[in-house]
């Protein structure tokens, strides 16, 4: 049972680390503004 708990803790920590890494990479590569319309293309 202790082995299963240790595996659960390790896998949870790995999943949290992977999620944080992906979110940081996404935030770094995201545009800093959202273009809703082009003012000059009428």
Beta strands, then each sheet from edge to edge (+ up, - down):
end
